[in-house]
Structure formats: structure tokens, C-alpha cells
Amino acid sequence: MLKGSKNSNYKKIEIIVSMFVLVIILGLFLFFYMGYNVQYDLKNQINSYLSSKTDNNLKILRRVSVNNETYKFLKDSVRGEVQDLSDFEGDFGNTNDEYFVCSIDGKKAGIIMTKINGYWRVTSIQVYN
């Protein structure tokens, strides 16, 4: 009788582990398929550049800023945090580019993320008045 109960316990554990693995795989699929990884990368990169204004981060901000006004605004931003991030807005005809809109310190900003070697990078920021 003990053998039967051990087998049923192992079956229960196998089912629970299988369901757990399935949920993780489904979650990862949805995370990447639905584009949440791009939004996550966008927030992390921009917030990092704005919170720690090291020489390297300022160089990156200058490179990705569309114009000098955008660079000055980002450089002088006080809170420096991405808020109200939109869903994917379009790709400008290139599937490696994705356009998003957000607000930074109360101003609207358009941001282009580009897939480079499998990773999403901020390649353009424009702050609108």
C-alpha cells in the first residue's frame, strides 16, 4: 500500500512542476511577444541616463537627442523619469524600429527604440513643447 501512495505523490509533484514550467514559458512568451520587453528596456535605459548624469550618460543623451533643445531639457531635467509610456505606436516601415510616446518631467517625448544585435536600444529622443 505504501508503494501506491508514493507513486501518486510523485505524479502530483510531476503535475505541479509541469504546470509551473508551463506558466513560466507562457509568461515569457507573452512578455516578449506582446512587446513588454521593449518598454522595459526603454524605461531602464532612459531612467538610467537621466538619474545618473555621468559623462558617458550625457554623451549618450547628446547622441540620441534629435536637437539641442531636447538635449538641454534632458540634461537639466530634475526628476528625470519616464512616465505615461504608450504602447507601440508604429515602426516607420522598419521592423527593427519601434516608436513610443511618454512624458518626461511633464513634457511629451517621442522615443525610437532600435533592435541592434538582438537587443533594444534607444536611438532617438525628441521632447515636444
C-alpha positions as CSV (number, residue, x, y, z in Angstrom):
1,M,0.0,0.0,0.0
2,L,2.9,2.4,0.6
3,K,4.2,1.9,-2.9
4,G,0.9,3.2,-4.4
5,S,0.9,6.3,-2.3
6,K,4.5,7.1,-3.2
7,N,3.7,6.8,-6.9
8,S,0.6,9.0,-6.5
9,N,2.7,11.6,-4.6
10,Y,5.3,11.6,-7.4
11,K,2.6,12.0,-10.0
12,K,1.2,15.0,-8.1
13,I,4.6,16.6,-7.9
14,E,5.2,16.0,-11.6
15,I,1.9,17.6,-12.5
16,I,2.6,20.6,-10.3
17,V,6.1,21.1,-11.7
18,S,4.9,20.7,-15.2
19,M,2.2,23.3,-14.7
20,F,4.7,25.7,-13.1
21,V,7.1,25.3,-16.0
22,L,4.2,25.8,-18.5
23,V,3.1,29.0,-16.7
24,I,6.7,30.4,-16.8
25,I,7.1,29.5,-20.5
26,L,3.7,31.2,-21.3
27,G,4.7,34.2,-19.3
28,L,8.0,34.6,-21.1
29,F,6.3,34.2,-24.5
30,L,3.7,36.9,-23.7
31,F,6.4,39.2,-22.3
32,F,8.4,39.1,-25.5
33,Y,5.6,38.6,-28.0
34,M,3.5,41.5,-26.6
35,G,6.4,43.9,-26.6
36,Y,6.7,44.4,-22.9
37,N,10.4,43.7,-23.1
38,V,10.9,46.8,-25.4
39,Q,9.0,49.0,-23.0
40,Y,11.0,47.6,-20.0
41,D,14.3,48.3,-21.9
42,L,13.2,51.8,-22.8
43,K,12.3,52.7,-19.2
44,N,15.5,51.2,-17.9
45,Q,17.8,52.9,-20.4
46,I,16.2,56.4,-20.2
47,N,15.8,56.3,-16.4
48,S,19.4,55.3,-16.1
49,Y,20.7,58.0,-18.3
50,L,18.6,60.7,-16.6
51,S,19.2,59.6,-13.0
52,S,23.0,59.3,-13.2
53,K,24.3,62.1,-15.4
54,T,27.8,60.8,-15.8
55,D,29.9,61.9,-18.7
56,N,29.1,58.7,-20.5
57,N,25.4,59.1,-20.0
58,L,25.5,62.7,-21.1
59,K,27.3,61.6,-24.3
60,I,24.6,59.1,-25.0
61,L,21.9,61.6,-24.3
62,R,23.6,64.1,-26.8
63,R,23.9,61.3,-29.4
64,V,20.2,60.2,-29.2
65,S,18.7,63.7,-28.8
66,V,17.1,64.9,-32.1
67,N,18.0,68.5,-31.4
68,N,19.9,70.7,-29.0
69,E,16.7,71.8,-27.1
70,T,15.9,68.2,-26.4
71,Y,19.4,67.6,-25.1
72,K,19.4,70.6,-22.8
73,F,16.0,69.6,-21.4
74,L,17.1,66.1,-20.7
75,K,20.4,67.2,-19.2
76,D,18.6,69.7,-16.9
77,S,15.7,67.5,-16.0
78,V,15.0,67.3,-12.3
79,R,13.1,64.1,-11.7
80,G,14.3,62.5,-14.9
81,E,11.9,59.6,-15.2
82,V,9.8,58.1,-18.0
83,Q,6.1,58.3,-17.2
84,D,2.9,57.5,-19.1
85,L,4.6,55.3,-21.6
86,S,2.4,54.4,-24.5
87,D,2.1,51.1,-26.3
88,F,3.9,50.6,-29.5
89,E,2.9,53.4,-31.9
90,G,4.5,52.3,-35.2
91,D,7.7,51.2,-36.9
92,F,8.3,53.8,-39.7
93,G,8.5,50.9,-42.2
94,N,11.4,49.2,-40.5
95,T,10.6,46.2,-38.2
96,N,13.7,46.8,-36.2
97,D,12.4,50.2,-35.1
98,E,9.6,50.9,-32.6
99,Y,8.2,54.3,-31.8
100,F,6.8,55.2,-28.3
101,V,5.5,58.3,-26.7
102,C,5.9,59.1,-23.0
103,S,6.3,62.1,-20.7
104,I,9.5,63.2,-19.0
105,D,9.2,65.9,-16.4
106,G,5.8,66.8,-17.6
107,K,6.7,67.2,-21.3
108,K,5.8,64.7,-24.1
109,A,8.6,62.9,-25.7
110,G,8.8,60.6,-28.8
111,I,11.3,57.8,-28.5
112,I,12.6,55.4,-31.1
113,M,13.9,52.0,-30.0
114,T,16.0,50.0,-32.5
115,K,16.9,46.3,-32.3
116,I,20.6,46.1,-32.6
117,N,22.3,42.6,-32.4
118,G,19.2,41.2,-30.7
119,Y,19.0,44.0,-28.1
120,W,16.7,47.0,-28.0
121,R,18.5,50.4,-27.7
122,V,17.2,53.9,-27.5
123,T,18.3,55.6,-30.8
124,S,16.3,58.8,-30.8
125,I,14.5,61.1,-28.4
126,Q,12.6,64.2,-29.1
127,V,10.9,66.3,-26.5
128,Y,7.9,68.4,-27.6
129,N,6.9,71.7,-26.1
